[in-house]
Amino acid sequence: MSLEILSNTLRGNLRKEFIIKMKNRQIDTKLTKQVRIDTGLHQLLKIKSAKAGVPIKTLLEGYIAEGLKDETAQNSS
């Protein structure tokens, strides 16, 4: 096999791998997303969720929903 053919074959294989990886990145079937928050806020959420008896996720989703609802109401006024 000549060097040119080998080079083209490798280039083609790399291109195929790149396309496959890009397709895999674009397919997102998850219904949730991760969010990074400051450790201090996480600690406060942890304490509040323990006192309320609900998971952090539920508590945080409620806060986000309230904030977005308030923001939507202000924008429509």
MILUMSE-699682 format. One record per residue (C-alpha): x, y, z; residue in three letters; residue number from 1. Coordinates in Angstrom, 1 decimal, always signed. Last residue first. Layout:
# residues N
<r x="X" y="Y" z="Z" residuo="ala" num="NUM"/>
...
//
This chain:
# residues 77
<r x="-47.2" y="+43.9" z="+32.1" residuo="ser" num="77"/>
<r x="-46.1" y="+40.9" z="+29.9" residuo="ser" num="76"/>
<r x="-42.5" y="+41.2" z="+30.9" residuo="asn" num="75"/>
<r x="-43.2" y="+41.4" z="+34.7" residuo="gln" num="74"/>
<r x="-45.5" y="+38.3" z="+34.5" residuo="ala" num="73"/>
<r x="-42.8" y="+36.3" z="+32.6" residuo="thr" num="72"/>
<r x="-40.1" y="+37.3" z="+35.2" residuo="glu" num="71"/>
<r x="-42.4" y="+36.2" z="+38.0" residuo="asp" num="70"/>
<r x="-43.1" y="+32.8" z="+36.3" residuo="lys" num="69"/>
<r x="-39.4" y="+32.3" z="+35.6" residuo="leu" num="68"/>
<r x="-38.5" y="+33.0" z="+39.2" residuo="gly" num="67"/>
<r x="-41.2" y="+30.7" z="+40.5" residuo="glu" num="66"/>
<r x="-40.3" y="+27.9" z="+38.1" residuo="ala" num="65"/>
<r x="-36.6" y="+28.2" z="+39.1" residuo="ile" num="64"/>
<r x="-37.4" y="+28.1" z="+42.8" residuo="tyr" num="63"/>
<r x="-39.7" y="+25.0" z="+42.3" residuo="gly" num="62"/>
<r x="-37.0" y="+23.3" z="+40.3" residuo="glu" num="61"/>
<r x="-34.6" y="+23.9" z="+43.1" residuo="leu" num="60"/>
<r x="-36.8" y="+22.4" z="+45.7" residuo="leu" num="59"/>
<r x="-37.6" y="+19.3" z="+43.6" residuo="thr" num="58"/>
<r x="-33.9" y="+18.8" z="+42.8" residuo="lys" num="57"/>
<r x="-32.8" y="+19.2" z="+46.4" residuo="ile" num="56"/>
<r x="-35.2" y="+16.4" z="+47.4" residuo="pro" num="55"/>
<r x="-38.1" y="+17.1" z="+49.7" residuo="val" num="54"/>
<r x="-38.4" y="+16.8" z="+53.5" residuo="gly" num="53"/>
<r x="-38.8" y="+20.5" z="+54.0" residuo="ala" num="52"/>
<r x="-36.0" y="+20.6" z="+56.7" residuo="lys" num="51"/>
<r x="-33.8" y="+18.4" z="+54.6" residuo="ala" num="50"/>
<r x="-34.5" y="+20.5" z="+51.5" residuo="ser" num="49"/>
<r x="-33.5" y="+23.7" z="+53.3" residuo="lys" num="48"/>
<r x="-30.3" y="+22.2" z="+54.6" residuo="ile" num="47"/>
<r x="-29.3" y="+20.8" z="+51.2" residuo="lys" num="46"/>
<r x="-30.3" y="+24.1" z="+49.5" residuo="leu" num="45"/>
<r x="-28.1" y="+26.0" z="+51.9" residuo="leu" num="44"/>
<r x="-25.1" y="+23.7" z="+51.3" residuo="gln" num="43"/>
<r x="-25.7" y="+23.9" z="+47.5" residuo="his" num="42"/>
<r x="-25.7" y="+27.7" z="+47.7" residuo="leu" num="41"/>
<r x="-22.3" y="+27.6" z="+49.5" residuo="gly" num="40"/>
<r x="-20.9" y="+25.1" z="+47.0" residuo="thr" num="39"/>
<r x="-21.7" y="+27.4" z="+44.1" residuo="asp" num="38"/>
<r x="-23.9" y="+25.9" z="+41.5" residuo="ile" num="37"/>
<r x="-23.4" y="+23.8" z="+38.4" residuo="arg" num="36"/>
<r x="-26.5" y="+22.7" z="+36.5" residuo="val" num="35"/>
<r x="-27.0" y="+19.3" z="+35.0" residuo="gln" num="34"/>
<r x="-29.7" y="+18.7" z="+32.5" residuo="lys" num="33"/>
<r x="-32.8" y="+16.5" z="+32.5" residuo="thr" num="32"/>
<r x="-35.1" y="+14.9" z="+29.9" residuo="leu" num="31"/>
<r x="-32.2" y="+13.0" z="+28.3" residuo="lys" num="30"/>
<r x="-32.7" y="+12.1" z="+24.6" residuo="thr" num="29"/>
<r x="-29.8" y="+14.2" z="+23.3" residuo="asp" num="28"/>
<r x="-28.6" y="+13.2" z="+19.9" residuo="ile" num="27"/>
<r x="-26.3" y="+16.0" z="+18.8" residuo="gln" num="26"/>
<r x="-23.3" y="+14.7" z="+20.6" residuo="arg" num="25"/>
<r x="-23.7" y="+11.2" z="+19.0" residuo="asn" num="24"/>
<r x="-23.9" y="+12.8" z="+15.6" residuo="lys" num="23"/>
<r x="-20.7" y="+14.7" z="+16.3" residuo="met" num="22"/>
<r x="-18.9" y="+11.6" z="+17.4" residuo="lys" num="21"/>
<r x="-20.0" y="+9.7" z="+14.3" residuo="ile" num="20"/>
<r x="-18.9" y="+12.5" z="+12.1" residuo="ile" num="19"/>
<r x="-15.5" y="+12.6" z="+13.8" residuo="phe" num="18"/>
<r x="-15.1" y="+8.9" z="+13.5" residuo="glu" num="17"/>
<r x="-15.9" y="+9.0" z="+9.8" residuo="lys" num="16"/>
<r x="-13.4" y="+11.9" z="+9.2" residuo="arg" num="15"/>
<r x="-10.7" y="+10.0" z="+11.1" residuo="leu" num="14"/>
<r x="-11.4" y="+6.9" z="+8.9" residuo="asn" num="13"/>
<r x="-11.2" y="+9.0" z="+5.8" residuo="gly" num="12"/>
<r x="-7.9" y="+10.6" z="+6.8" residuo="arg" num="11"/>
<r x="-6.5" y="+7.2" z="+7.7" residuo="leu" num="10"/>
<r x="-7.5" y="+5.9" z="+4.3" residuo="thr" num="9"/>
<r x="-6.2" y="+9.0" z="+2.5" residuo="asn" num="8"/>
<r x="-2.8" y="+8.6" z="+4.3" residuo="ser" num="7"/>
<r x="-2.6" y="+4.9" z="+3.5" residuo="leu" num="6"/>
<r x="-3.4" y="+5.6" z="-0.1" residuo="ile" num="5"/>
<r x="-0.7" y="+8.3" z="-0.3" residuo="glu" num="4"/>
<r x="+1.9" y="+6.2" z="+1.5" residuo="leu" num="3"/>
<r x="+1.4" y="+3.3" z="-1.0" residuo="ser" num="2"/>
<r x="+0.0" y="+0.0" z="+0.0" residuo="met" num="1"/>
//
